[in-house]
């Protein structure tokens, strides 16, 4: 079975999260992704979070299906090799600060002249234009500027991080969408283009009604903890065993069933609560009524009753819950792979799920420079060329 992106050549110059995640997703669906890393050090992600045998286990997920080429892009020889690769490539992914590629003689204009069909995905903190373009920008800053950090946490307390690098991940997703759109456009006009993805804009694109509400009502949305402001009742409710049930009883018919289950027919029959706007006005009372019911039952009892009644509800999963959940397992969302030393590791499954041409895990994440000689030989380099580049520290 052929994969949707089979035959696509992607050169990945990004580091850490946003660019490499975009490359990972393209690789999962068949693209040949050549990851360029600095000799000796490699992508800093190799040393992030928890390490096994000196390498991050995160690396096993982020760089699967890729080939690793070490290349010093600060050297002229390294830049020439990069140009040779990009001459016949389909996509370049880079997430350096704006101006970095220009210093290396790899500007968009230069690359477009070299390869008019090349699609260039540029991910940066603030974008390639504008007054902030030259500022360094990480995902956490994008989350703050994009509006997300202000809404995370509880009113009156220090804004909190979501818990993952969501700004980088959202930028990667927007980047992949941009690449696929640009390739579709290239099919029509036979010309590539540059895609300008900013971390803060990727976050801002997720902010729902934040700006419309401000522009019409002068309303500045505030953090609301575990509730869903303006959509009621939706919250995390404490159970007898100290665990929390997340309950979304906010549809009109769902609300009626929920009130019957918690033995509050008086609330089910209240015309003021028949629709969401009325329930929002009395959300504190509704949350109290639901909490009174959950506090007398274990999480297991609560979820059993709610699932029978067709109420959207669930437990709040941690890593152990995910790793042992039968639904995750049934949908191939936990893939077993081996680290270079043979240690077994669970990796996240591949999404989205294309039923005719699903993505695949074809190869483990590469060791640093594992494919350097292979890629350079594909460019026609001789053994003497390889030895010379090694001596100069270019590769």
Order of alpha helices (4+ residues) and beta strands (2+ residues): beta-alpha-beta-beta-beta-alpha-beta-alpha-beta-alpha-alpha-beta-alpha-alpha-alpha-beta-alpha-alpha-beta-beta-alpha-alpha-alpha-alpha-alpha-beta-alpha-alpha-beta-beta-alpha-alpha
